[in-house]
Amino acid sequence: MNCIELQNLVELLPFDEWAARQLELAERHARTCRACRGLLARAREWESALETLADPVPPSPLAPAVMTRIRSLESTAAPERTSGARRLRREPAPQTDWQLPAMAAAAVTGLGAYLGRLLEGGFALNLGLLASGGWPEGFDVGAMFDPAGVVVAAGVTLYLALRLAAHDEVQERAEP
Amino acid sequence: MVRAIRRGHSDAYAQIVERYQRRLFGLVLMMVKDAGGAEDVVQEAFLRAYTHLDRFDEQRDFYPWLATIAVRLAQNWMSRRSRVRAREGGTETEEADAGGTEDLVAELVDDERGRQLWRLVGALPQGERMAVLLYYRHDMQISDIANALGVTGGTVKTLLFRGRRKLRTMITDGEAESASGQEERA
């Protein structure tokens, strides 16, 4: 690196943006060039002064004012305005009236589809026969444990249970 | 700390305000050039950060996110002030904006060397001033600065380059004046 290249680099980039190789070459050159040594030292000095400069002091402390505003916002805001605090705690969103019946319908449909698979081939499920012992003739026991059907039914039921639990939690929080 | 606040310990947020208030106030003051306005903007920035904490990505540093909110609010504040001044028949030029730091920092910065450097930074045009401050004083990367100012990374590099060059010139001129003054007195 020569004097011109070093001056250009100092002018072009802050020290933190220099590549390790550039820094190494600049320092090697500065060891043998008094003018460039001075240039590097001055540039480092004012960049460092800028980084360590004390910040102006606000006329009054801000923390009490900010915290007062936050508490006021949390205690007096309408439900719509408390969305920030709610989001902040990652609480579940309150459900609207149509969601629960819709989820129940989805669960019934899912279970119905599963039972439908059991009844395939004209077999009518007879609970009396089941209770009296032995599987009725023509009943495909294997279909009852069809993995896909079991997964669908279990998933829908679990989802419904979780949503109901979340709904109860939201209702409790909403109460004063 | 952010995790604790998210879990509902809102009082922990006071520590964040304590930690960053001076830093943020210095930044906003250099933008709006009005101590009262800077206080309002900084308060609002802390409040916005709190109410939108769910949007903060914990994998990243908190301060650049907070500073970005403050910069945007300060830009809005300046736009409102410009509109008010325009309605009142006044104008706000870049030169007028770059001046007026003298009185501000005189009361708010403790040491003379610091006051001098703040004045020099305050004398830079707005874009260059912000790029220099965010880079050197707020440890923000070029990409973070670009995001905060709403410009490209290339523009930030140009602003930083120009700002640094002017600052270096002003510092060198100041040192030369100071040296010649000492010689005259001698």
Interface residues (C-beta under 8 A of the other chain):
Chain A: E11 L12 P14 A43 W46 E47 A49 L50 E51 L53 A54 D55 P56 V57 P58 P59 S60 P61 L62 A63 A65 V66 M67 R69 I70 R71 L73 E74 G84 A85 R87 L88 R89 R90
Chain B: I5 R6 R7 G8 S10 D11 Y13 A14 V17 E18 Q21 R22 R23 F25 G26 L29 A35 G36 A38 E39 V42 Q43 F46 L47 Y50 T51 H52 L53 D54 L104 V105 L108 V109 D110 D111 R113 G114 L117 W118 V121 V132 Y135 Y136 R137 L160 F161 R164 R165 L167 R168 I171
